[in-house]
Amino acid sequence: MTDKNFIIKFGSLIKEETLEVIDSKILPHTIVLEATNPFPGYYEYYEGIQKDVTPHYIYLVTDKKYDLEQFTRTTQKIMADTNKKYHAAQGTITIFNNVYHVIRIRRLTKYDQIQDLQSCYLEEGISLKSNASIPHNSKAMIQLDKFFALEEIGDGFYLDTVEANHGYFKIPKQLSWSEFEDLTKQVKYNMDLLHFDASIGFIYDHFKAVDIIRIYAENLNLDLLKKIRLKFVERIK
């Protein structure tokens, strides 16, 4: 990777996953969720492969949406004070038409860290929601607003330099979630022996919102991303 190809973009991703409620090792009267099986479109073909990887994606439910600067500065300070290198992003989750504001956390090494991290955010002025009841194993629509650290490997094709096995490509138009779901099913049906998980989103590029698809699969490279993109673009009306 060269500095020329390494770029930082801000944008958003939308995906659907099942979230489990965490009942222990959290602050009392708070809500914490976990995606115990992230990237279901890929791992559904490899049963059990994720069982020993814990914690997974953790979602701290906050009382409201906080502005990006406050969230970013608070997260920076917590990481500096605790010498932790976790990853955090803001977003929303929608469960049964109820919308919750969340902080998505990656790369905690044990569940015991969740309560301490909650306390750190509280001490820095980010409050946690306490007056909602979310069912166990709830299917959720997740939207994350985040920075992407990308290596451009082709015109409109990227690999994530932070998150392994993540690739992205540009698409010609914005898709609704239902359109994207249907397209993904069609693409997978026509790609024998190639399993992947996909989500939609956008990045800001040259003052425009550019639509993208995120692909998760092992051993991603430009050739595979080109093959997947071709199948999507052929079907986008």
Residue pairs with C-beta under 8 A, 6 or more apart in sequence:
1 151
1 161
5 151
5 152
5 153
6 149
6 150
6 151
6 161
7 149
7 150
7 151
7 152
8 147
8 148
8 149
8 150
9 147
9 148
9 150
9 203
9 204
9 205
10 145
10 146
10 147
10 148
10 203
10 204
11 145
11 146
11 148
11 201
11 202
11 203
11 204
11 209
11 212
12 143
12 144
12 145
12 146
12 201
12 202
13 143
13 144
13 146
13 199
13 200
13 201
13 214
14 141
14 142
14 143
14 177
14 199
14 200
14 201
15 141
15 142
15 199
16 139
16 140
16 141
16 142
16 177
17 35
17 37
17 38
17 40
17 57
17 139
17 140
17 142
18 35
18 36
18 37
18 40
18 137
18 138
18 139
18 140
19 33
19 34
19 35
19 59
19 93
19 95
19 134
19 137
19 138
19 139
19 140
20 33
20 34
20 35
20 36
20 136
20 137
21 31
21 32
21 33
21 134
21 135
21 136
21 138
22 32
22 33
22 34
22 58
22 111
22 114
24 111
25 111
25 112
25 114
25 115
26 32
26 114
26 115
26 118
27 115
27 118
27 119
27 122
27 128
29 130
30 60
30 61
30 118
30 128
30 129
30 130
31 60
31 61
31 100
31 128
31 129
31 130
31 132
31 134
32 58
32 59
32 60
32 61
32 114
32 118
33 58
33 59
33 61
33 93
33 102
33 134
33 140
34 55
34 56
34 57
34 58
34 59
35 56
35 57
35 59
35 142
36 50
36 56
37 43
37 50
37 56
38 50
38 56
38 57
39 197
39 216
40 197
41 184
41 188
41 195
41 196
41 197
41 198
41 216
42 195
42 196
42 197
42 216
42 217
43 49
43 50
43 197
45 195
46 195
50 56
54 110
54 111
55 108
55 109
55 110
55 111
55 114
57 104
57 105
57 106
58 104
58 105
58 106
58 108
58 114
59 93
59 102
59 103
59 104
59 105
60 102
60 103
60 105
60 114
60 117
60 118
60 121
60 128
61 100
61 101
61 102
61 128
61 129
61 132
61 134
62 101
62 102
62 103
62 121
62 126
62 127
62 128
62 129
63 101
63 127
63 128
63 129
63 130
64 101
64 127
65 90
65 92
65 101
66 74
66 90
66 101
66 126
68 90
68 145
70 125
70 126
71 88
71 90
71 103
71 126
74 121
74 124
74 125
74 126
75 88
77 124
78 84
78 117
78 120
78 121
78 124
79 85
79 86
81 120
82 116
82 120
84 113
84 117
85 107
86 105
86 106
86 107
86 108
86 117
87 105
87 106
87 107
87 162
88 103
88 104
88 105
88 106
89 103
89 104
89 144
89 145
89 146
89 147
90 101
90 102
90 103
90 104
90 144
90 145
90 146
91 101
91 102
91 103
91 104
91 142
91 143
91 144
91 145
91 146
92 99
92 100
92 101
92 102
92 142
92 143
93 99
93 100
93 102
93 140
93 141
93 142
93 143
94 100
94 140
94 141
95 134
95 135
95 138
95 139
95 140
96 138
98 132
100 129
100 132
100 134
101 129
103 121
103 126
104 142
104 144
105 114
105 117
106 163
108 114
108 117
118 128
121 128
122 128
141 177
148 158
148 160
148 168
148 203
149 160
149 161
149 162
150 158
150 159
150 160
150 161
150 168
151 158
151 159
151 160
151 161
152 158
153 159
153 221
153 222
153 225
154 222
154 225
154 226
156 169
156 170
157 167
157 168
157 169
157 170
157 222
157 225
157 226
157 229
158 167
158 168
158 169
159 166
159 167
159 168
159 220
160 166
160 167
160 168
165 216
165 217
165 218
165 219
165 220
166 214
166 215
166 216
166 220
167 214
167 215
167 216
167 217
167 220
167 224
167 225
168 203
168 212
168 213
168 214
168 215
168 225
169 212
169 213
169 215
169 225
169 226
169 228
169 229
170 210
170 211
170 212
171 211
171 212
171 213
171 229
171 232
171 233
171 236
172 211
172 233
172 236
173 211
173 236
174 202
174 211
175 183
175 200
175 211
175 236
177 200
180 198
180 200
180 213
183 232
183 235
183 236
184 198
186 231
186 235
187 228
187 231
187 232
187 235
188 194
188 195
188 196
190 231
191 227
191 228
191 231
194 217
194 224
194 227
194 228
195 217
196 215
196 216
196 217
196 228
197 215
197 216
197 217
198 213
198 214
198 215
198 216
199 213
199 214
200 211
200 212
200 213
200 214
201 211
201 212
201 213
201 214
202 209
202 210
202 211
202 212
203 209
203 210
203 212
204 210
213 228
213 229
213 232
215 224
215 225
215 228
217 224
